Amino acid sequence: MSQQWVPLLLLGLAGFLAGGVYSTWRNGSRGLAVALGVATALALGGAVAWLV
């Protein structure tokens, strides 16, 4: 896989996880939402770090 696709995949993963955060938060599973939020932040941070 070409290295230019990695940040795009990480950004897509971050978006997918952010949707999971929203969904689980609305359903009342706050602990899982926080865990997904951390994973979202890591994916987003990884994508930004890769681009910089």
N, C-alpha and C positions, 0 to 999 in steps of 0.2 A: 504494500500500500504506500502511496506517495505521502510524504510528510506534510503536504499542504492540506490534506483532508482531516488530519487529527483535530485541529481547533474547530473545524466545522462540525465534526462528530461530537466533540465535547460540548459545543454550544447547543446542539440538538438534544443531547442527553440532559443538559441543564434545563432546557425548556420542558422536556418530558417530566423531569423530576419536579419542577415547579408546579406543573399541573397536578401531580400527585400530592404535593404539599397542600394545595388549595382544596383538593377533594377530601383528603383525610382530616384536615382541620375542620371543614364543614360537617363531617360525620362524627366529630367528637373525639377522634383518636389523636389527642394532642402530642403524646410521646412519639408516635410514629411520624407525625407531621414535622416535629422538630428534627428527628433523625433524617428525614428526607430533605429538610431544609439545609442541614449540614452537608449532605451529599450534593445538593444543588450548588452550594457555595464552593465546594471543592472542585466540581466540574467546571463551573464558571471561572474560578480562579486559575485552574489549569489551562483553560483555553486562552485566557488573557495573557498568562505567563508565556505560553507557547508563541503567541503572536508578538510579544515584546522581545 
